[in-house]
Amino acid sequence: MLRSCAVLLASLAFTSACSGDTATIGRSVEDVAGFCADWAERACTEAVVTACSFPSPSACQETQEGVCRDLVPEDKYSSVKARPCLEAVGNAYGDGVLTPDERDLVLHLGGVCSEVLSGSIGRGGNCTEDSDCDRTKDLSCVKKGAKGTCQEAVATENGGDCSSDESVCKEGYYCDATVLHCIEGKKAGFTCSSASPCAAGFRCQDEQGGTIPPGDPAEGTCAALGAIGDDCEADDHCESGICTLRSSGTSGVCSAKTTLTPSDPLCDF
């Protein structure tokens, strides 16, 4: 009887240690090393290891730990919101299929993972991106044109006055630096820039067809984002944020979700 109980307890301990629930293991996430080790265990679910054809869970964890370290620089890491982010990573990778929001979370620290990066700039300080600001105090980089300051953002209605430092316009609108009201972004064919962005459903495209990232001073032309089934060359060409490469590897199709395969960039790090 005692032997049976010992075997059962050992089995339960092994199952717990392999489940990806690192809160049970008690790992500290106070630094990037602990956070990324936890990230790697949660990301490398049985479904992911199988779908990506990793030779072993440890091989998957090694690659995912590297991915995490590339995403989270030591000097901007904040552990305050680390646990919700890690739980979301585990949920995203749980079935080997990622929605657009889940893909954004694991590739770009979107959603609840955005506050894992936190700078030291307080309210009113100059910034270029959210991670420059003290995210532990709910500050983000609010921009008027190309310039930004760290503020506790307050949403402003479309067409409303956005002259106050903390006012931000809703998606698809921007605070015009001249009239200081929220106006709709530019549509297809119009010139765009970080100070005059495109409307929702469009992207600012350079002469080579690439997307000009937010904050880049270059000018481009607004182009419509692709719908599901449209041809694409990159994720940011699609409304869904997912461009699934075809077998040729030279082009892709806008997709509603990512089903992991060995050829997907999420598997091939």
C-alpha positions as YAML, in Angstrom:
chain: A
units: angstrom
residues:
- id: 1
  name: MET
  ca: [0.00, 0.00, 0.00]
- id: 2
  name: LEU
  ca: [2.78, 2.42, 0.93]
- id: 3
  name: ARG
  ca: [4.64, 1.59, -2.27]
- id: 4
  name: SER
  ca: [1.48, 2.28, -4.34]
- id: 5
  name: CYS
  ca: [1.03, 5.66, -2.68]
- id: 6
  name: ALA
  ca: [4.66, 6.61, -3.32]
- id: 7
  name: VAL
  ca: [4.34, 5.70, -6.98]
- id: 8
  name: LEU
  ca: [1.13, 7.73, -7.27]
- id: 9
  name: LEU
  ca: [2.69, 10.78, -5.63]
- id: 10
  name: ALA
  ca: [5.73, 10.60, -7.87]
- id: 11
  name: SER
  ca: [3.48, 10.35, -10.91]
- id: 12
  name: LEU
  ca: [1.48, 13.39, -9.83]
- id: 13
  name: ALA
  ca: [4.64, 15.41, -9.23]
- id: 14
  name: PHE
  ca: [5.94, 14.55, -12.72]
- id: 15
  name: THR
  ca: [2.62, 15.51, -14.32]
- id: 16
  name: SER
  ca: [2.60, 18.83, -12.48]
- id: 17
  name: ALA
  ca: [6.17, 19.64, -13.46]
- id: 18
  name: CYS
  ca: [5.45, 18.92, -17.14]
- id: 19
  name: SER
  ca: [2.12, 20.70, -17.35]
- id: 20
  name: GLY
  ca: [3.55, 24.15, -18.07]
- id: 21
  name: ASP
  ca: [1.99, 25.56, -14.89]
- id: 22
  name: THR
  ca: [5.17, 27.13, -13.60]
- id: 23
  name: ALA
  ca: [3.30, 28.81, -10.77]
- id: 24
  name: THR
  ca: [3.13, 25.31, -9.28]
- id: 25
  name: ILE
  ca: [6.90, 24.95, -9.68]
- id: 26
  name: GLY
  ca: [7.35, 28.33, -8.03]
- id: 27
  name: ARG
  ca: [9.77, 29.87, -10.51]
- id: 28
  name: SER
  ca: [10.52, 33.55, -9.92]
- id: 29
  name: VAL
  ca: [9.79, 35.93, -12.79]
- id: 30
  name: GLU
  ca: [11.49, 38.93, -11.19]
- id: 31
  name: ASP
  ca: [14.07, 39.01, -13.99]
- id: 32
  name: VAL
  ca: [14.09, 38.34, -17.73]
- id: 33
  name: ALA
  ca: [15.81, 34.96, -17.30]
- id: 34
  name: GLY
  ca: [12.98, 33.63, -15.13]
- id: 35
  name: PHE
  ca: [10.28, 35.21, -17.29]
- id: 36
  name: CYS
  ca: [11.66, 33.73, -20.51]
- id: 37
  name: ALA
  ca: [12.20, 30.28, -18.99]
- id: 38
  name: ASP
  ca: [8.55, 30.35, -17.90]
- id: 39
  name: TRP
  ca: [7.47, 31.63, -21.35]
- id: 40
  name: ALA
  ca: [9.32, 28.76, -23.05]
- id: 41
  name: GLU
  ca: [7.67, 26.07, -20.92]
- id: 42
  name: ARG
  ca: [4.20, 27.49, -21.47]
- id: 43
  name: ALA
  ca: [4.73, 27.96, -25.21]
- id: 44
  name: CYS
  ca: [6.04, 24.45, -25.83]
- id: 45
  name: THR
  ca: [2.82, 22.55, -25.32]
- id: 46
  name: GLU
  ca: [2.43, 19.04, -26.68]
- id: 47
  name: ALA
  ca: [0.38, 20.48, -29.57]
- id: 48
  name: VAL
  ca: [3.16, 22.93, -30.51]
- id: 49
  name: VAL
  ca: [5.99, 20.40, -30.27]
- id: 50
  name: THR
  ca: [4.04, 18.03, -32.52]
- id: 51
  name: ALA
  ca: [2.79, 20.64, -35.02]
- id: 52
  name: CYS
  ca: [6.23, 22.23, -35.44]
- id: 53
  name: SER
  ca: [8.02, 18.84, -35.55]
- id: 54
  name: PHE
  ca: [10.49, 19.76, -32.81]
- id: 55
  name: PRO
  ca: [12.64, 16.72, -31.95]
- id: 56
  name: SER
  ca: [11.88, 17.22, -28.24]
- id: 57
  name: PRO
  ca: [10.18, 19.63, -25.80]
- id: 58
  name: SER
  ca: [13.61, 20.87, -24.71]
- id: 59
  name: ALA
  ca: [14.50, 21.81, -28.31]
- id: 60
  name: CYS
  ca: [11.28, 23.81, -28.53]
- id: 61
  name: GLN
  ca: [11.96, 25.49, -25.19]
- id: 62
  name: GLU
  ca: [15.46, 26.48, -26.25]
- id: 63
  name: THR
  ca: [14.15, 28.27, -29.34]
- id: 64
  name: GLN
  ca: [11.23, 29.89, -27.52]
- id: 65
  name: GLU
  ca: [13.49, 31.16, -24.74]
- id: 66
  name: GLY
  ca: [15.61, 32.87, -27.41]
- id: 67
  name: VAL
  ca: [12.50, 34.38, -28.98]
- id: 68
  name: CYS
  ca: [11.41, 35.75, -25.62]
- id: 69
  name: ARG
  ca: [14.81, 37.30, -24.91]
- id: 70
  name: ASP
  ca: [14.72, 39.06, -28.29]
- id: 71
  name: LEU
  ca: [11.29, 40.50, -27.42]
- id: 72
  name: VAL
  ca: [12.10, 41.56, -23.84]
- id: 73
  name: PRO
  ca: [15.22, 43.69, -23.32]
- id: 74
  name: GLU
  ca: [16.72, 43.59, -19.83]
- id: 75
  name: ASP
  ca: [16.53, 47.36, -19.32]
- id: 76
  name: LYS
  ca: [12.78, 47.58, -20.02]
- id: 77
  name: TYR
  ca: [11.44, 44.45, -18.33]
- id: 78
  name: SER
  ca: [8.79, 44.85, -15.64]
- id: 79
  name: SER
  ca: [7.55, 41.86, -13.66]
- id: 80
  name: VAL
  ca: [4.42, 43.63, -12.37]
- id: 81
  name: LYS
  ca: [2.16, 42.31, -15.17]
- id: 82
  name: ALA
  ca: [4.28, 39.26, -16.03]
- id: 83
  name: ARG
  ca: [1.89, 36.56, -14.74]
- id: 84
  name: PRO
  ca: [-1.15, 37.56, -16.86]
- id: 85
  name: CYS
  ca: [1.11, 37.71, -19.92]
- id: 86
  name: LEU
  ca: [2.55, 34.24, -19.30]
- id: 87
  name: GLU
  ca: [-0.90, 32.76, -18.76]
- id: 88
  name: ALA
  ca: [-2.00, 34.28, -22.09]
- id: 89
  name: VAL
  ca: [1.05, 32.78, -23.84]
- id: 90
  name: GLY
  ca: [0.13, 29.33, -22.55]
- id: 91
  name: ASN
  ca: [-3.48, 29.75, -23.66]
- id: 92
  name: ALA
  ca: [-2.42, 31.02, -27.10]
- id: 93
  name: TYR
  ca: [-0.19, 28.02, -27.81]
- id: 94
  name: GLY
  ca: [-2.42, 25.46, -26.12]
- id: 95
  name: ASP
  ca: [-4.01, 23.96, -29.25]
- id: 96
  name: GLY
  ca: [-1.40, 24.80, -31.91]
- id: 97
  name: VAL
  ca: [-3.81, 27.25, -33.59]
- id: 98
  name: LEU
  ca: [-3.44, 31.02, -33.14]
- id: 99
  name: THR
  ca: [-6.04, 33.75, -33.69]
- id: 100
  name: PRO
  ca: [-4.87, 37.19, -34.91]
- id: 101
  name: ASP
  ca: [-4.82, 38.52, -31.32]
- id: 102
  name: GLU
  ca: [-2.88, 35.49, -30.09]
- id: 103
  name: ARG
  ca: [-0.36, 35.81, -32.91]
- id: 104
  name: ASP
  ca: [0.11, 39.50, -32.13]
- id: 105
  name: LEU
  ca: [0.63, 38.63, -28.46]
- id: 106
  name: VAL
  ca: [3.39, 36.05, -29.03]
- id: 107
  name: LEU
  ca: [5.13, 37.87, -31.89]
- id: 108
  name: HIS
  ca: [4.84, 41.50, -30.80]
- id: 109
  name: LEU
  ca: [3.91, 41.45, -27.08]
- id: 110
  name: GLY
  ca: [0.40, 42.62, -27.90]
- id: 111
  name: GLY
  ca: [-2.59, 42.60, -25.56]
- id: 112
  name: VAL
  ca: [-1.87, 41.84, -21.91]
- id: 113
  name: CYS
  ca: [1.83, 41.35, -22.69]
- id: 114
  name: SER
  ca: [2.32, 44.99, -23.75]
- id: 115
  name: GLU
  ca: [2.92, 46.09, -20.16]
- id: 116
  name: VAL
  ca: [5.79, 43.66, -19.65]
- id: 117
  name: LEU
  ca: [7.93, 46.38, -21.23]
- id: 118
  name: SER
  ca: [8.11, 49.48, -19.05]
- id: 119
  name: GLY
  ca: [10.44, 52.47, -19.15]
- id: 120
  name: SER
  ca: [11.18, 54.96, -16.40]
- id: 121
  name: ILE
  ca: [9.70, 58.13, -17.93]
- id: 122
  name: GLY
  ca: [6.98, 59.68, -15.79]
- id: 123
  name: ARG
  ca: [3.91, 61.74, -16.62]
- id: 124
  name: GLY
  ca: [4.66, 64.56, -19.06]
- id: 125
  name: GLY
  ca: [8.05, 63.25, -20.18]
- id: 126
  name: ASN
  ca: [8.90, 62.99, -23.87]
- id: 127
  name: CYS
  ca: [8.51, 59.55, -25.51]
- id: 128
  name: THR
  ca: [8.42, 57.82, -28.86]
- id: 129
  name: GLU
  ca: [6.63, 54.58, -27.87]
- id: 130
  name: ASP
  ca: [4.57, 53.18, -24.98]
- id: 131
  name: SER
  ca: [7.48, 51.19, -23.55]
- id: 132
  name: ASP
  ca: [9.39, 54.43, -22.88]
- id: 133
  name: CYS
  ca: [6.81, 55.29, -20.21]
- id: 134
  name: ASP
  ca: [6.32, 53.91, -16.71]
- id: 135
  name: ARG
  ca: [3.70, 51.30, -17.55]
- id: 136
  name: THR
  ca: [3.32, 50.30, -13.89]
- id: 137
  name: LYS
  ca: [1.52, 53.64, -13.46]
- id: 138
  name: ASP
  ca: [-0.73, 53.07, -16.50]
- id: 139
  name: LEU
  ca: [1.16, 55.62, -18.59]
- id: 140
  name: SER
  ca: [1.41, 55.36, -22.38]
- id: 141
  name: CYS
  ca: [2.93, 57.50, -25.11]
- id: 142
  name: VAL
  ca: [0.25, 59.93, -26.31]
- id: 143
  name: LYS
  ca: [1.22, 61.64, -29.57]
- id: 144
  name: LYS
  ca: [0.17, 64.91, -31.12]
- id: 145
  name: GLY
  ca: [1.57, 64.59, -34.62]
- id: 146
  name: ALA
  ca: [4.99, 62.95, -34.45]
- id: 147
  name: LYS
  ca: [5.73, 64.07, -30.85]
- id: 148
  name: GLY
  ca: [4.60, 62.22, -27.75]
- id: 149
  name: THR
  ca: [4.49, 62.54, -23.97]
- id: 150
  name: CYS
  ca: [3.79, 59.95, -21.29]
- id: 151
  name: GLN
  ca: [0.21, 60.29, -20.07]
- id: 152
  name: GLU
  ca: [-2.65, 58.32, -18.55]
- id: 153
  name: ALA
  ca: [-4.57, 58.20, -21.83]
- id: 154
  name: VAL
  ca: [-8.21, 59.30, -22.09]
- id: 155
  name: ALA
  ca: [-10.19, 58.31, -25.21]
- id: 156
  name: THR
  ca: [-11.73, 61.17, -27.23]
- id: 157
  name: GLU
  ca: [-14.80, 60.84, -29.43]
- id: 158
  name: ASN
  ca: [-14.42, 61.07, -33.21]
- id: 159
  name: GLY
  ca: [-14.33, 64.73, -34.18]
- id: 160
  name: GLY
  ca: [-13.74, 65.76, -30.56]
- id: 161
  name: ASP
  ca: [-11.18, 68.14, -29.09]
- id: 162
  name: CYS
  ca: [-7.86, 66.36, -28.48]
- id: 163
  name: SER
  ca: [-5.83, 69.37, -27.35]
- id: 164
  name: SER
  ca: [-5.31, 68.10, -23.79]
- id: 165
  name: ASP
  ca: [-2.08, 66.19, -23.25]
- id: 166
  name: GLU
  ca: [-3.84, 62.96, -22.25]
- id: 167
  name: SER
  ca: [-6.43, 62.86, -25.07]
- id: 168
  name: VAL
  ca: [-6.16, 60.04, -27.61]
- id: 169
  name: CYS
  ca: [-8.29, 59.40, -30.67]
- id: 170
  name: LYS
  ca: [-10.01, 56.10, -31.37]
- id: 171
  name: GLU
  ca: [-8.75, 53.58, -33.93]
- id: 172
  name: GLY
  ca: [-8.80, 54.93, -37.48]
- id: 173
  name: TYR
  ca: [-8.69, 58.56, -36.30]
- id: 174
  name: TYR
  ca: [-5.78, 60.77, -35.29]
- id: 175
  name: CYS
  ca: [-5.21, 64.07, -33.51]
- id: 176
  name: ASP
  ca: [-4.46, 66.59, -36.23]
- id: 177
  name: ALA
  ca: [-1.59, 68.78, -34.99]
- id: 178
  name: THR
  ca: [-3.09, 71.89, -36.65]
- id: 179
  name: VAL
  ca: [-6.74, 71.82, -35.57]
- id: 180
  name: LEU
  ca: [-6.24, 69.56, -32.51]
- id: 181
  name: HIS
  ca: [-9.40, 67.57, -33.18]
- id: 182
  name: CYS
  ca: [-9.76, 63.84, -33.90]
- id: 183
  name: ILE
  ca: [-10.15, 63.44, -37.64]
- id: 184
  name: GLU
  ca: [-10.43, 60.32, -39.76]
- id: 185
  name: GLY
  ca: [-7.22, 58.90, -41.21]
- id: 186
  name: LYS
  ca: [-6.41, 58.95, -44.91]
- id: 187
  name: LYS
  ca: [-7.96, 56.55, -47.40]
- id: 188
  name: ALA
  ca: [-6.51, 54.74, -50.43]
- id: 189
  name: GLY
  ca: [-4.27, 56.85, -52.67]
- id: 190
  name: PHE
  ca: [-3.67, 59.67, -50.18]
- id: 191
  name: THR
  ca: [-0.23, 60.58, -48.83]
- id: 192
  name: CYS
  ca: [0.41, 59.30, -45.33]
- id: 193
  name: SER
  ca: [3.04, 59.61, -42.59]
- id: 194
  name: SER
  ca: [3.36, 59.19, -38.82]
- id: 195
  name: ALA
  ca: [1.83, 62.66, -38.44]
- id: 196
  name: SER
  ca: [-0.96, 61.94, -40.94]
- id: 197
  name: PRO
  ca: [-1.74, 58.20, -40.74]
- id: 198
  name: CYS
  ca: [-4.17, 56.05, -42.69]
- id: 199
  name: ALA
  ca: [-7.71, 55.19, -41.65]
- id: 200
  name: ALA
  ca: [-8.72, 51.82, -40.23]
- id: 201
  name: GLY
  ca: [-8.46, 49.14, -42.92]
- id: 202
  name: PHE
  ca: [-5.53, 50.81, -44.68]
- id: 203
  name: ARG
  ca: [-1.73, 50.85, -44.33]
- id: 204
  name: CYS
  ca: [0.95, 53.38, -45.23]
- id: 205
  name: GLN
  ca: [2.84, 51.79, -48.11]
- id: 206
  name: ASP
  ca: [6.29, 52.74, -49.43]
- id: 207
  name: GLU
  ca: [7.35, 52.67, -53.10]
- id: 208
  name: GLN
  ca: [8.45, 49.03, -52.85]
- id: 209
  name: GLY
  ca: [5.09, 47.90, -51.44]
- id: 210
  name: GLY
  ca: [6.32, 47.50, -47.87]
- id: 211
  name: THR
  ca: [4.54, 48.97, -44.86]
- id: 212
  name: ILE
  ca: [6.02, 52.08, -43.23]
- id: 213
  name: PRO
  ca: [6.01, 51.40, -39.46]
- id: 214
  name: PRO
  ca: [4.43, 53.83, -36.97]
- id: 215
  name: GLY
  ca: [6.85, 56.53, -35.93]
- id: 216
  name: ASP
  ca: [8.91, 56.32, -39.11]
- id: 217
  name: PRO
  ca: [9.26, 59.85, -40.57]
- id: 218
  name: ALA
  ca: [9.01, 58.61, -44.18]
- id: 219
  name: GLU
  ca: [5.98, 59.41, -46.33]
- id: 220
  name: GLY
  ca: [4.00, 56.83, -48.27]
- id: 221
  name: THR
  ca: [0.62, 56.18, -49.86]
- id: 222
  name: CYS
  ca: [-2.38, 54.61, -48.14]
- id: 223
  name: ALA
  ca: [-3.29, 51.16, -49.50]
- id: 224
  name: ALA
  ca: [-6.20, 48.92, -48.51]
- id: 225
  name: LEU
  ca: [-5.45, 45.95, -46.26]
- id: 226
  name: GLY
  ca: [-6.20, 42.55, -47.78]
- id: 227
  name: ALA
  ca: [-9.34, 40.63, -46.84]
- id: 228
  name: ILE
  ca: [-9.37, 36.90, -46.04]
- id: 229
  name: GLY
  ca: [-8.28, 35.07, -49.21]
- id: 230
  name: ASP
  ca: [-6.41, 38.00, -50.77]
- id: 231
  name: ASP
  ca: [-2.77, 37.66, -51.84]
- id: 232
  name: CYS
  ca: [-0.16, 39.04, -49.44]
- id: 233
  name: GLU
  ca: [3.57, 39.13, -48.75]
- id: 234
  name: ALA
  ca: [3.60, 40.00, -45.04]
- id: 235
  name: ASP
  ca: [1.29, 39.90, -42.00]
- id: 236
  name: ASP
  ca: [0.84, 43.68, -42.01]
- id: 237
  name: HIS
  ca: [-0.66, 43.51, -45.53]
- id: 238
  name: CYS
  ca: [-3.81, 41.81, -44.15]
- id: 239
  name: GLU
  ca: [-6.82, 42.99, -42.13]
- id: 240
  name: SER
  ca: [-6.44, 39.90, -39.97]
- id: 241
  name: GLY
  ca: [-2.73, 40.47, -39.40]
- id: 242
  name: ILE
  ca: [-1.98, 36.96, -40.68]
- id: 243
  name: CYS
  ca: [-0.36, 36.20, -44.05]
- id: 244
  name: THR
  ca: [0.01, 32.44, -44.47]
- id: 245
  name: LEU
  ca: [2.82, 31.54, -46.85]
- id: 246
  name: ARG
  ca: [2.04, 29.23, -49.75]
- id: 247
  name: SER
  ca: [4.13, 26.11, -50.31]
- id: 248
  name: SER
  ca: [6.35, 28.00, -52.78]
- id: 249
  name: GLY
  ca: [7.35, 30.31, -49.92]
- id: 250
  name: THR
  ca: [7.38, 33.42, -52.13]
- id: 251
  name: SER
  ca: [3.86, 34.71, -51.49]
- id: 252
  name: GLY
  ca: [0.94, 34.10, -49.18]
- id: 253
  name: VAL
  ca: [-2.77, 34.46, -48.55]
- id: 254
  name: CYS
  ca: [-4.55, 36.51, -45.89]
- id: 255
  name: SER
  ca: [-5.93, 34.08, -43.31]
- id: 256
  name: ALA
  ca: [-8.29, 34.12, -40.33]
- id: 257
  name: LYS
  ca: [-5.98, 32.05, -38.12]
- id: 258
  name: THR
  ca: [-2.60, 30.32, -38.00]
- id: 259
  name: THR
  ca: [-2.47, 26.54, -37.81]
- id: 260
  name: LEU
  ca: [1.13, 25.77, -36.92]
- id: 261
  name: THR
  ca: [3.23, 23.71, -39.33]
- id: 262
  name: PRO
  ca: [7.01, 23.29, -39.59]
- id: 263
  name: SER
  ca: [7.09, 25.93, -42.36]
- id: 264
  name: ASP
  ca: [5.43, 28.65, -40.26]
- id: 265
  name: PRO
  ca: [7.81, 31.36, -39.01]
- id: 266
  name: LEU
  ca: [6.53, 30.70, -35.48]
- id: 267
  name: CYS
  ca: [8.07, 27.22, -35.69]
- id: 268
  name: ASP
  ca: [11.22, 28.07, -37.64]
- id: 269
  name: PHE
  ca: [13.31, 30.28, -35.37]
...
